Amino acid sequence: MDPLSNVLSLLNVESALPLRFEAGGSWAMTFDGYPHVKCGAVLAGSCWIAVGDLAPVLVEAGDCYLINGGAPYRMFSDPLVEPVHASVAFRETVDAVLRWGGDEVVIVGGPITLDTANARLLLDVLPPFVHAPAESDQAEVLQAALRLLARENAAPGLGSEFMTDRVAQIIFIQILRAHARAASGEGRAPGGWLSALMDPQIGAALRLMHQDNGRRWTVAELAAEVGMSRSSFAERFRSAVGSAPLDYLLRWRMHSAGQDLRATGRTISAVAAAWGYGSESAFSNAFKRVMGVSPRAYRAGRGAAQAAR
């Protein structure tokens, strides 16, 4: 399994039923931040989105976007218009459609909820705002998903809620792919493991870690596998991912072990052995160092909030 699929499998990605937002004329609206992410797709028209203190970004028909990090944001056609809080506008919602002054711009979007204990694996490597323009590398798949989402949203049929949920998840993953490719192409560093996946050698090392994640890898072994010297690999990995190779591997393994603790009835010793630890105490020490609580407390549910931080 590739690293992105591995992480998404831990996140229990769920999307709420998308809301259709239609607006026209001169308008502005403010929204409270959402603790995980919000995805949106512009079906018609254009408007501006400003997340936190970031400069506004113009989004147009065919574009998709993702808002991350819990910061409040604004959407508007005219920056000089006094914004209305979304809670006021939502009182006008009928059948999951919010109309505000017209239908010159049409956006479909909603929250994406992630497993709280593991959400930081993804949220920490995403910027506050991700823009996937209609002409991005993922445009063909996104356009097909947008057409399907628009059709289901405009004329719901049997199973529409299930279908729109899955289409929203596809759009979410395509935005992540577009961000990874764009971040890699622009040479951003550190961009986190998501953009590092596009690096031929560092991406190969990440895939090795995720495919054989029970193995006690050494930096020298990983470097040899991708055809680099140990020192060059360690330096390049830290620059691309933002952490040392073995620190990254430990964090990923402990989050995966945490999933085993919560989702299976295996003993702590059995989970420790599955993740390459010869003793329960060594595993417990490593787990507490990463997750902030002992395996026993984590399994009991007392460590979710701590691990999320």
N, C-alpha and C positions, 0 to 999 in steps of 0.2 A: 504494500500500500504506500502511495506517495505521501510526503509530509503534510500537504494541505488536507488530503483526505483523512489522514491520521488525526490531525488536530480537530477537524470538523466532526469526526466521529466521537470525540470527547465533549464537544460543545452542545450536543443535542439541539441543533439549530431548529428553531421553530419560528414561523412567521404568522403574524396576526392577519386576519382578513383585511386586504388592502382597502384603504379609503380613497374614493375618487374626489379630487379637489378641482373645482372649476372656478375661475375668477376672471373678471374683466374690468375695464376702465383703469382708473388709478387706485391702487390698493397697496396695503402693507400689513403684514401679520407677524406676530412674534410667537414663538413656541418654546416651551420649557424643554430642557435637555432630557434625553432618555438614557438610562444607565448602560444600555448595550449599544445597538446600532439601529438606525433607520435607513431604509432604502427607498428610493423614489425613481419613477420613470416619467419623463415628459412625453405625453402623447400628442400634444398640440400646443402651439404658441411658444412663449418664452417668458422667463422672469429671472430675478436675481436671488441668490441665496448667500447670506452672510452668517457664518458660524462663529460665535464668540466675538473676538476682536479681529478675526481674519477679514481681509478685503473681500467684498462681494464677488461672486462668480456668476456669470451669465449661463443659464442652462436653457437649452432649446429643444425643439421637438426631436425625438430620437435619442436624446441624452439620458443617461442614468446617473445616479449619484448615491453616495453613502455618507451618513453623518455619524460620527463616532465620538465617544468620550464624554457624553453627558452635558456638553456645553449648550446653553440656550442658543437659538438661531432665529434669523429673520428671513422671510420671503416677501418679495415686493416687486411691483412694477415701476414704482416711483419712490426714490429714497426720501423725497420731501413730504410724503404723506405720513401723517401720524398713524403709527401701527396699532392695530387692534389685536388684543391677546386672543390666541386660538381658542381658549375656553369660551369666549363670547361667541366666536364664529361657530363653534361646534354645536351650539344650541339650535343652529339652523340645519343640522344634518338630518337628512331623510334617506333611509334605505342605503346607508353607507356612502352617500353623496353629499358633499359640502359645496354649496353654490354661494359665491360671494361676488355679486356685481356683474356677472356675465359668464361667458365661456370662451373667452379669447385664449386662455391658457388652461390646459387640462393636464393634471398630474395624478398618477396613481402611486400610492406608496403606503408604507406602514412600518411598524417596528419589527425587528428581528431579535428574538430572545435567545440568549445563550445560557448554558449551564454556568451558574454563578461562580462555582469553585474553580472552573477552568477558563473562564472568559478572558482573563488577562493574557493567556497565550496568544490570542488574536488581537485583542484591543490594544495591547502595548505596541504592536508593530504597525498599526494603522494611524495615519494622520487624522486630524479632526474632520476633514472633508476630503472625500475621494470623488473625482469627477470622471465619468466614462463617456466621452463625447460620442456622438453618433458615428463619427468616422474612425473610431478606435479599432484596434485589431480584433476586438471581440464583437464588432458591430453586427456581423451577419447573424450570429446566434442571438444577440440582444434584440435585434429587430424582430426576429421570429418570435421571441418570448414576449416582446412588447405587443405585437399584433394579437397574440393569443390572450394575453392579459387584458388588453382593451376589449376584445370580443366577449370574454367571460364577464368582465366588469360591466359592460353595457347591457348584456342580455344573459343573465345567469340561467344555467340549465341544471340538469341533474348532476350532482357531484361537483358543482361549481366551487364550493368552499374548499374542498380537497384539492381541486385542480389549481385554483389561484394560489393556495399555500405552496404547492410544489413549484409553480412557475416563479413565484416570488423568491424561492430558494435558489432556483437556477439563475435568476438575475443577480442575486447576492453573490454567488460564486463567480459569475462572469465579471462582476465589478472587481472582485478580488484579483482575478487573473489580469484584468486590464491595468489595475494599479501595480501589480508585480512587474508586468512588462514595462510600463511607463517608468517606474522607479529605477529599474535596471538600465533602461535605455538612457536615462538622464544622469546615470552615474551617482545617484544619491548614496551617501554612506554616513553612518550606518542606516540601512533601510530595514533591518530586522530580517528574520529568516524568510519572510514571504518574498521580498524582492531578491534575497540572496539565492533563492531557488533558480533564478534565471542565469546565475553565474555557472558556466560549464563545470568547473571543478568544485566550487563550494556547494553548488546545488547537488552534484553527485555525492559529495560527502554527507549532506543532509539526508539524501535518500537512503544511503547505506545505514545511517543511524536509525532511521525509522523502519527500514525493512528488517533489520536484525537488532532490534532495540533491547534484547536481553543480553547481548554480548558486551563484555567489559572492554570496550574499545580503548585503545591508547591513541594519543595524538600521532605518534609515529606510524601506526597501522593505517589510520585514516589518510595521512599524507601520502603513504606509499600507494594506497588504493587509487588515489586520484592523480598520481604522477607528480607530486610536489615534494620539496624538501620539508622536513618537520618545521623549521623556523618560518619559512615562507608561508606554509599552510596555516600555521597558528596565527600569524600576523594578518593574513588576508581574511581568515575566518572571523577574527575579532572585528576587523574593519567592516566587513559586510553584514555580519549578524548582530554585532553589538555586545557579544560576550565570548568568552573563551570556549573552544570546542567541548571540553569536558563539562564545563558549567552548563552549557546549553543541553548537553546530553542528560546530565543529572536532572535538570528541571523537567525535561520532557518525560523521563522515565518515572519520576515521582508523581507527576500528574497522571500518567497512565496507570501506575500502581494504585493511586487513589481511586481511579475509576473501578479497578478490580475490587478494591475493598468495599466500595459502595454497592456494586452491581452483582457480586458473587458471594457465596457463602464460604469461600475458602478461608482457611486459617491465615493469620498474619505470617506464620512461618512458610506456608505454601506460597503466598504472594511474594514473599521475600525471595524464595528460591526461584520462582518464575522470572524474577527480574535480576537474577545473577548474584544474589547475596547468599553467602554461606551461613550466615547467622541472622537470627531475628533482631538481635541488638544492633548489629551494624546497619541493617536496613532501617530500623527505627530511628537511629541517629541521623541517617541521611534524609529520611522522610521528614523528620521534624525540622531539619535545617532548611529545607525547601518550602514545605507547606505550613510551617509555623506551629503545628500540633503533632501529637503522636499518632501513629496509625490507628490505635484503638479509639482515640478521641475523634479522629476524622470519620471512622466508620460509624460512630455513634451520632454523627451529624453535628458535633459541637465545633468542628473546625472549618465549616464551609465559609463563614464570614472571614475568618483569619486567612484561609487559603486564597480567597478572592482578592485580598490586598497584596 
